[in-house]
Amino acid sequence: MSNIAMQRRVVTDPDDVSTLMREDGVAICSTMWIDNFREPDKTVSNLIDYLRHFELWVLAYQKVSADEIGTFMPKSAIQKPALEDLLALRNAVLDNRFKWGSRLDFFVRSPKDKTDLQGLSKRKIRAILTTTQPAAFQDRVVQEVLLMMLEPIYEARFSQKSYAFRPGRNAHTVLRVIRRNFAGYLWYVKGDLSTVLDGMNVGMVINALMRDVRDKKVIDLIKSALVTPVITSRPDVGVKKKTKRKYQKKKVLADDEPKPDPYWLQTFFGFAPEEADKLPSWGHLGVLSPLLANICLDELDRWMEGKIKEFYKPSKSDVIWNSPEGGEEQGNTSWPEFVPTSGPDKTRKMDYIRYGGHILIGVRGPRADAAILRKQLIEFCDQKYLLKLDNESLPIEHITKGIMFLDHVLCRRVVYPTLRYTATGGKIISEKGVGTLLSVTASLKQCIRQFRKLEFLKGDRDPDPQPCFRMFHATQAHTNAQMNKFLGTMVEWYRYADNRRKVVNFCSYIMRGSLAKLYAAKYKLRSRAKVYKIASRNLSRPLLGKKGQSPEYHNLLRMGLVDSIDGLQYTRMSLVPETDYTPFPSGWRPEHEKVLLEYIRLKDPKTLEEQRSCLQELGLVTPQDYISMLVWNYKRNAIMANHLPKLNADNNNGSSQENLTHSKTDEEDGGEEFHVAQL
């Protein structure tokens, strides 16, 4: 009877969701990252095993639900019917029964979706099937699962020259790389390949994907997402009939409904630079589209890395990049370079970065070399991506003209440093020199253009702030708080600009003038001067009832009966933080990649051997001690392996781990007594 009971206990129901969640989804993802960074060149062909892990599907469900309801849902909060629906979705994907873009047939639905699909009228069903609809909840869950599987594979393989749509890298990383590595370049080639982000040939995408992934199930799933047409609303043909505008009832948000984006956040995204303005969205792939765009453009990155090696020709008489290997540590690129010409006695070198579909190439050498490189780049894009480029789309500009990238201008600034050195005889000599530095400054013209687009000002030469009427019905405290958040975001965005104080102070001036005009219209004060007189320079005193200077207001404020009003920040240039000139290390990597590589290095047996050799050389460990340590590790692993089932059983019964301190028999341990406690 005991054997029969054991067999019944071992056999589990494959549809029981409680028995499928044996591991942690985050731990499975961590294992995938470690394995791929340990062997970055290995072709992956067993992703179907990860696709079967139900823990990954639960984690994807949690991530997508967090976007829906605004808060992260723990496992304990997921209802069993939702888990069963999620299991049905997983089985449908494995059995090829899942269809992208389904409008009425769902395996799993959003926790917010309470729509009764059976009770819909024909008109509503027709509208759902023929108009543009957001991506279905189950589609986004499948996209997240694919992203969790494919991202670690390609992040271990991607070039270090690409920075967009990748974890740990952003526009600030690009600006810091430019400041450090592009200081000695004279000619710049700026290209716009963003049309690639609009969509590529399905065959090109699949071929780029199959260079490293050979799992048929995953490839077919992505191919079907690209091939399945996306239903969009048809534009009305003919003249639209004028309809009377109906009264719109004020919308009241539900308790669990997330609030819309605040005004300062909408305003900041209006300042998005051209290079970061476009986010790829291919077919039904959603969040997987940026990763696929980087996979397709990674071949361009590799081609450019080869051209960088071909172009490099060192010169011993040069002050930077004069080593045969072309190491960036040779010389100091951030120090002024004297006689910065591109003659034959100078090192020929180039560098390249890519942010999304925008590329920037720096060339140190004659302009003819940059023209040859541009011609080769046009031919490569034509053959590989069927992208027709010309010389106008890839202009060659000199550093003295100023190159715009990510709303920052790259230019050359002349400096006159004083050089002090010790001559023969120990005499210290001071000489004035002439050199150049790379300047990365925020574009004030671009800032004015963005403000004008958001209707905060008018005019170019003498910008005049316009009232911000979108905040007309908000209180003074709320309005000031929104604008302070916007200004704080702008301070962070221009963190690495040389003119950070100037451009942030200009933004504060526009905001302050806009709010002053708004308050003048709202409280009927006729002019900004009267607003400043009552509310002070930073608009921190209340304008309602003109009680800003009355003692009654301060008494009410002290008692907590009125809201305190925060004044507008950065009204003076001295209040703006200085530019961040923190040195950017060579060979920089994001923190998560450094942790992964360090973990892999410590797990490598060669590292243990190197540590043992170092300790032996220092006389801290003898060969006998090392052998004893190996024997100790072997016995400990054997004992823990034998007693692991007992450990799990004791933990389940609530027993203490001290019960594991028992001895092995002579037969198990080769005839000697050995205690776990002694280890």
Buried (B, 14 or more C-beta within 10 A) or exposed (E): EEEEEEEEEEEEEEEEBEEBBEEEBEEBBBEBBBBBBBEEEEEBEEBEEBBBBBBBBBBBBBBBBEEBBEEEBEBEEBEEEBBBBBBBBBBBBEEEEBEBBBBEEBBBBBBEEEEEBEEBEEEEEEEBEEEEBEBBBBBBBBBBBBBBBBBBBBBBBBBBBBBBBBEBBBBBBBBBBBBBBBBBBBBBBBBBBBBBBEBBEBEBBBEBBEEBBBBEEBBEBBBBBBEBEBBEEEEEEEEEEEEEEEEEEEEEEEEEEEEEEBBBBEBBEEBBBBBBEBEBBBBBBBBBBBBBBBBBBBBBBEBBBEBBEEBBEBBEEBBBBBBEEBEBEBBEBBBBBEEBEBEEEBBBBBBBBBBBBBBBBBBBBBEEBBBEBBEEBBEBBEEBBEBEBEEEBBEBBEBEEBBBBBBBBBBBEEEEBEEEEEEEEEEEEEEEEEBBBBBBBBBBEBBBBBBBEBBBBEEEEEBEBBBBEBBEEBEBBBBBBBBBBBBBBBBEBBBBBBBBBBBBBBBBBBBBBBBBBBBBBBBEBEEBEBBBBBBBEBBBBBBEEBBBEEEEBEEBBEEEEBEEBBBBBBBEEEEBEEBEEEEBEEEBBBEEBEEBBEBBEEEEEEEBEEEBEEBBEEEEBEEEEBEEEEEEEEBEEBBEEEBEEEBEEBEEEEEEEEEBEEBBEEEEBEEEEBEBEEE
